[in-house]
Amino acid sequence: MVWDYQHLISRRLLLWSSISIVVSGLVFGRGDFWRGFAIQALVWAAVDAIIAVFGLRSSLPRLYLPVDLAIAERETKKLRKILWINAGLDVLYITGGSLLYIANTASDPFLAGTGAGIILQGGFLLLFDLWHALHTPLETRLPDLGIFKEPQHDTTDLMGEHGGAVLVVHGFPGSPAEMAALGEALNKAGWHVRLLRLPGHGTAFSQLFQTRVTEWVSEVEKNLMELRQNFSPVLLMGYSLGGGISMAVASRSKPDGLILLSPFWKAEPWWVKWVALPVRTLLPVSIYPFRTRWLKPEQFRAASTELLPGFDLDDPQVRQSLMDIRLPMVFLEQFRRLSQLIIRGLAHIQVPTLVVQGKYDPVVSPQGTRALIQQIHAPLQYVETEGDHNINQRSNRGYAETETAVLKFAAQFQKSG
């Protein structure tokens, strides 16, 4: 979170710089006192803007890179130290401005206004630096919830009988185990199947918030290239988040065929990017999702029953661990970043594609998926099942239709390959 925090501080400082410029323009012509005040506002605004732009430029490239905990801890301490030093300097600015104001109140309105301007700028920056120093977040792993420990939650290869392979990508925040049913069905049909674990998922769940979308995409690309060296044809199948990642990959590293199950993507109206920046500037660096009224532990009970039988939501320690999870806002932004990659790449998907969607999916809406397939110009088959979001699980009423569609689509490549 340290890079996002630095980015956030820089954006807030830039906002204060803009406010100072506006105030300067409003009061500049109202006499000598306000002229001195306005000049200080402009000078401080320029300095603040330079510092803010430097902070933005240095932190932006790191927002989409995986986080090394040791480096993050060192940088967090460094940032906190800088903020405390700045707070000390702010006290000196306030003291100097106060002396200048007191000495010239009666004799020189311009210098008195200059002193007042220094007091205001120094006072704001003192509060600004103190608050951010006290709230500098420390990057931490997710708590051990006793989940995803078993081998089926790691990357698994099912050896096939013919020369083709399918790379299977699970959803968020799941593991390869959630795709086991379809993987086994494809394997019985003769395919070599790799059930891939995304970085920060499955057996590496505790590191989830330190991963980034670039890492997820790179991992799928790497495994796709590896399979293509040993198998032909090679299909790419993704579910939910894995479907979104698969689209981003398929637009750059061409598989022979693409299968998308309840594929994640979000169309972004043109105005969102203009609203997101100022809104994000005012939001905290992280939130506690399970302490809100929108997200409750019970919402995971149905999803966890089949895949995580040892996950006891009635255990007070488990529930408290969920309540203590601190979700970095920069991690949530990875999904927006992925949608941007998907949208830019849709026109470049040129391989035969199968899309399977549940009619009653509350997570990935059928309307959204229908809008998605209109932007894919490759040969495409669309199947809408009677299921909801979990059409990848045998217990779902849409699973049988999903399996049939997947096997039928894959069989076309066995015949041609």
C-alpha positions in Angstrom: 0.0 0.0 0.0 2.9 2.4 0.4 3.1 3.3 -3.2 -0.6 3.9 -3.4 -0.3 5.9 -0.2 2.4 8.1 -1.6 0.3 8.5 -4.8 -2.7 9.5 -2.7 -0.6 12.0 -0.6 0.7 13.6 -3.8 -2.8 13.9 -5.3 -4.1 15.5 -2.1 -1.2 17.9 -2.1 -1.9 18.8 -5.7 -5.5 19.5 -4.7 -4.4 21.8 -2.0 -2.1 23.6 -4.5 -5.0 24.1 -6.8 -7.1 25.5 -3.9 -4.3 27.9 -3.0 -4.1 29.2 -6.6 -7.9 29.8 -6.6 -7.8 31.6 -3.3 -4.9 33.8 -4.4 -6.8 34.9 -7.5 -9.9 35.8 -5.4 -8.1 38.0 -2.9 -5.1 39.4 -4.8 -6.7 42.8 -5.6 -8.2 43.6 -2.2 -5.3 45.7 -0.8 -1.7 45.3 0.3 -2.5 42.8 3.1 -4.3 40.5 0.7 -1.7 41.0 -2.0 1.0 39.7 0.4 -1.3 36.8 1.4 -2.0 36.0 -2.3 1.7 36.0 -3.3 2.5 33.5 -0.5 -0.4 31.3 -1.7 1.0 31.3 -5.2 4.6 30.6 -4.1 3.5 27.7 -1.8 1.2 26.4 -4.5 4.0 26.2 -7.0 6.3 24.4 -4.5 3.5 22.0 -3.4 2.7 21.2 -7.1 6.4 20.4 -7.9 6.6 18.1 -4.9 3.2 16.5 -5.8 4.1 15.9 -9.4 7.4 14.3 -8.4 5.6 12.0 -6.0 3.1 11.0 -8.6 5.7 10.2 -11.2 7.8 8.1 -8.8 4.8 6.1 -7.4 2.6 5.6 -10.5 4.8 2.9 -12.2 4.8 0.9 -9.0 1.0 0.8 -8.5 0.7 -2.1 -11.0 3.8 -4.1 -9.9 3.7 -7.0 -7.4 4.6 -5.9 -3.8 7.7 -7.2 -2.0 6.8 -7.1 1.7 10.4 -6.4 2.8 10.8 -3.5 0.4 7.3 -2.2 1.2 8.1 -2.2 4.9 11.4 -0.3 4.4 9.7 2.3 2.1 6.8 2.7 4.6 9.3 3.6 7.4 11.1 6.0 5.1 7.9 7.7 4.1 6.7 8.0 7.7 10.1 9.5 8.7 9.9 12.1 5.8 6.4 13.1 7.0 7.6 13.6 10.6 10.5 15.7 9.4 8.2 17.8 7.3 5.9 18.3 10.3 8.9 19.7 12.2 9.7 22.1 9.4 6.1 23.2 9.3 6.3 24.3 12.9 9.3 26.5 12.0 7.3 28.0 9.1 4.4 28.8 11.4 6.7 30.4 13.9 8.4 32.5 11.3 5.1 33.6 9.8 3.7 34.5 13.2 6.8 36.7 14.0 6.5 38.4 10.6 2.8 39.0 11.1 3.1 40.3 14.7 6.0 42.6 13.8 4.2 44.2 10.9 0.5 44.3 11.8 0.5 48.0 12.4 3.3 49.2 10.2 3.3 47.2 6.9 0.1 45.5 5.7 1.9 43.7 2.8 4.4 42.0 5.2 1.6 41.3 7.7 -0.3 39.6 4.8 2.8 37.7 3.9 3.1 36.4 7.5 -0.6 35.4 7.5 -0.1 33.6 4.3 2.9 31.6 5.7 0.9 30.8 8.9 -2.0 29.4 6.8 0.2 27.4 4.5 2.4 26.1 7.3 -0.6 25.3 9.5 -2.3 23.3 6.8 0.8 21.4 5.9 1.4 20.7 9.6 -2.0 19.1 9.9 -1.5 17.4 6.6 1.9 15.8 7.4 0.9 14.9 11.0 -2.3 13.1 9.8 -0.6 11.2 7.1 2.4 10.3 9.3 0.0 8.9 11.9 -2.0 6.9 9.4 0.8 5.6 7.2 -0.3 2.0 6.5 1.9 -1.1 6.9 1.6 -3.7 4.1 0.5 -7.0 5.6 -0.5 -10.5 4.4 -4.0 -11.8 4.7 -4.7 -13.7 7.9 -4.4 -17.5 8.0 -8.0 -18.6 7.6 -7.1 -22.3 7.4 -8.2 -22.4 3.7 -6.6 -23.5 0.4 -4.0 -25.7 2.2 -4.6 -28.9 0.2 -2.7 -29.7 -3.1 -5.8 -29.4 -5.2 -5.7 -25.6 -4.6 -2.3 -25.4 -6.5 -1.5 -25.7 -10.2 -2.3 -29.3 -11.3 -1.7 -31.1 -14.6 -4.0 -33.9 -15.8 -2.2 -35.9 -18.4 -4.1 -36.4 -21.6 -4.1 -39.1 -24.3 -3.7 -37.0 -27.4 -1.6 -34.0 -28.4 -3.9 -31.2 -27.4 -4.0 -29.2 -24.1 -6.3 -26.9 -22.3 -5.1 -24.2 -19.9 -7.8 -23.5 -17.3 -7.9 -20.3 -15.3 -10.1 -20.1 -12.2 -12.0 -17.1 -10.8 -11.5 -14.7 -7.9 -10.6 -15.3 -5.1 -10.6 -19.0 -5.8 -8.2 -21.8 -6.8 -7.8 -24.5 -9.4 -10.0 -26.8 -7.4 -13.1 -24.8 -8.5 -12.4 -25.8 -12.1 -11.7 -29.5 -11.3 -15.0 -30.8 -12.6 -14.6 -29.3 -16.1 -10.9 -30.1 -16.1 -11.7 -33.8 -15.4 -14.4 -33.9 -18.1 -11.9 -32.5 -20.6 -9.2 -34.9 -19.5 -11.6 -37.8 -19.9 -12.1 -36.6 -23.5 -8.4 -37.0 -24.1 -7.1 -33.5 -23.4 -4.0 -32.6 -21.3 -5.4 -30.2 -18.8 -3.5 -27.7 -16.7 -5.5 -26.2 -13.8 -3.6 -23.1 -13.2 -3.3 -21.2 -9.9 -3.1 -17.5 -10.3 -0.5 -15.6 -8.2 -1.9 -14.8 -4.8 -4.7 -17.3 -5.1 -5.2 -20.9 -3.8 -2.2 -22.0 -1.7 -0.7 -18.5 -1.9 -3.9 -16.9 -0.7 -2.2 -14.9 2.1 -0.3 -13.0 -0.5 -3.4 -12.0 -2.5 -3.3 -8.3 -1.8 0.3 -8.0 -2.8 -0.4 -9.3 -6.3 -1.4 -7.2 -9.4 -3.2 -7.7 -12.6 0.0 -7.5 -14.6 1.2 -10.5 -12.7 -2.0 -12.5 -13.3 -1.8 -11.8 -17.0 1.9 -12.7 -17.2 1.4 -16.0 -15.4 -1.3 -17.1 -17.9 0.8 -16.0 -20.9 3.8 -17.9 -19.5 1.9 -21.1 -19.1 0.2 -20.7 -22.5 3.5 -20.4 -24.2 4.9 -23.4 -22.2 2.0 -25.6 -23.3 2.3 -24.5 -26.9 5.9 -25.8 -26.9 4.7 -29.3 -26.1 1.1 -29.6 -27.3 -1.1 -28.8 -30.3 -3.8 -27.5 -30.4 -3.9 -25.5 -27.1 -7.1 -24.0 -25.8 -7.5 -21.3 -23.1 -10.5 -21.5 -20.8 -11.2 -18.9 -18.1 -14.0 -18.6 -15.5 -15.2 -15.2 -14.1 -12.0 -13.3 -13.3 -10.1 -16.0 -15.2 -12.3 -15.3 -18.2 -11.4 -11.6 -18.1 -7.7 -12.5 -17.9 -8.1 -15.0 -20.7 -9.5 -12.3 -22.9 -6.6 -10.0 -22.2 -4.2 -12.8 -22.9 -5.9 -14.1 -26.1 -5.7 -10.6 -27.6 -1.9 -10.8 -27.4 -0.8 -14.4 -27.2 -3.1 -16.3 -29.6 -4.4 -19.7 -28.3 -6.0 -22.0 -30.8 -9.4 -21.6 -29.2 -10.9 -19.5 -26.3 -13.6 -20.6 -23.8 -15.1 -18.0 -21.5 -17.4 -18.9 -18.6 -19.2 -16.1 -16.9 -16.4 -13.8 -18.1 -15.6 -10.8 -15.9 -15.5 -7.4 -17.6 -16.9 -3.9 -16.9 -17.8 -1.4 -19.5 -16.6 2.0 -18.3 -18.6 5.1 -19.4 -16.4 7.9 -20.7 -17.0 10.2 -17.7 -15.8 7.6 -15.1 -12.1 8.4 -15.6 -12.8 12.1 -15.0 -14.7 11.4 -11.8 -12.6 8.5 -10.5 -9.5 10.6 -9.9 -11.0 13.3 -7.7 -13.2 10.8 -5.8 -10.3 8.5 -5.2 -8.2 11.4 -3.9 -10.8 11.8 -1.0 -11.1 8.1 -0.2 -9.0 6.2 2.3 -6.0 4.1 1.2 -7.8 0.9 2.5 -11.1 -0.3 3.9 -12.4 -3.1 6.2 -14.9 -4.7 3.8 -16.5 -7.1 6.3 -17.2 -4.2 8.7 -19.6 -2.6 6.2 -23.3 -3.3 5.8 -22.7 -4.4 2.2 -20.4 -7.4 2.7 -21.1 -10.0 5.3 -19.3 -13.3 6.0 -22.6 -15.2 5.4 -22.4 -14.3 1.7 -19.4 -16.7 1.4 -21.2 -19.6 3.1 -22.7 -21.1 -0.1 -19.6 -20.6 -2.2 -17.3 -22.1 0.4 -19.4 -25.2 1.3 -18.4 -27.2 -1.7 -14.8 -26.0 -2.3 -13.7 -25.3 1.3 -15.5 -27.9 3.6 -13.1 -27.0 6.4 -13.9 -23.3 6.4 -16.1 -22.8 9.5 -17.9 -19.4 9.3 -19.4 -20.1 12.7 -16.0 -20.1 14.4 -15.6 -16.8 16.3 -11.9 -16.7 15.4 -12.6 -17.1 11.7 -15.2 -14.4 11.8 -12.9 -12.0 13.7 -10.2 -12.7 11.2 -12.6 -11.7 8.4 -13.5 -8.6 10.2 -9.8 -7.6 10.5 -9.1 -7.9 6.8 -7.9 -4.6 5.5 -8.5 -4.3 1.8 -6.2 -1.9 -0.1 -8.1 0.3 -2.5 -5.2 0.0 -5.0 -6.0 -3.8 -5.1 -9.6 -3.0 -6.1 -8.3 -0.8 -8.8 -6.7 -3.8 -10.4 -10.1 -4.9 -11.6 -10.7 -1.6 -13.3 -7.2 -1.9 -14.9 -8.1 -5.4 -16.1 -11.3 -4.1 -17.7 -9.3 -1.5 -19.5 -7.0 -4.2 -20.9 -9.9 -6.3 -22.0 -11.7 -3.5 -23.8 -8.6 -2.4 -25.6 -7.9 -6.0 -26.7 -11.4 -7.2 -27.7 -10.9 -6.2 -31.4 -7.7 -8.3 -31.5 -9.3 -11.6 -30.4 -9.3 -13.6 -33.6 -9.6 -17.2 -32.5 -12.8 -19.3 -32.3 -14.5 -18.5 -29.1 -17.1 -20.1 -26.9 -19.0 -18.0 -24.3 -21.1 -19.7 -21.6 -23.3 -17.5 -19.3 -25.8 -18.3 -16.6 -29.2 -16.7 -17.0 -29.5 -15.9 -13.3 -25.9 -14.8 -12.6 -25.9 -11.9 -10.1 -22.2 -11.3 -10.4 -21.6 -11.2 -14.2 -24.9 -10.1 -15.7 -26.2 -11.8 -18.9 -26.9 -8.3 -20.3 -23.2 -7.4 -19.8 -22.0 -10.6 -21.4 -24.3 -10.1 -24.4 -22.8 -6.6 -24.8 -19.4 -8.1 -24.6 -19.8 -10.7 -27.4 -21.0 -7.9 -29.7 -17.4 -6.6 -29.5 -15.7 -9.9 -30.3 -15.5 -10.3 -34.1 -13.9 -13.8 -34.1 -16.1 -16.9 -34.9 -18.2 -17.1 -31.7 -20.7 -19.4 -30.1 -22.9 -18.2 -27.2 -24.7 -20.5 -24.8 -26.9 -19.3 -22.0 -27.6 -21.9 -19.3 -30.2 -22.1 -16.5 -27.5 -21.6 -13.9 -26.2 -18.6 -11.9 -22.6 -17.5 -11.5 -21.2 -20.9 -10.4 -21.8 -22.8 -13.6 -18.4 -24.3 -13.1 -19.5 -26.4 -10.1 -21.3 -29.8 -10.5 -24.0 -28.8 -7.9 -25.1 -25.8 -10.1 -28.2 -26.3 -12.2 -26.3 -24.8 -15.2 -23.3 -27.1 -14.9 -24.5 -29.9 -17.2 -25.2 -27.5 -20.1 -21.9 -25.8 -19.5 -19.9 -29.1 -19.6 -21.8 -30.2 -22.8 -21.0 -26.9 -24.5 -17.3 -27.0 -23.5 -16.8 -30.6 -24.6 -18.6 -30.0 -27.9 -16.5 -26.9 -28.6 -13.2 -28.6 -27.7 -14.1 -31.6 -29.8 -14.0 -29.5 -32.9 -10.2 -28.9 -32.3 -9.5 -32.6 -31.7 -11.0 -33.4 -35.1 -9.1 -30.7 -36.9 -5.9 -31.2 -34.9 
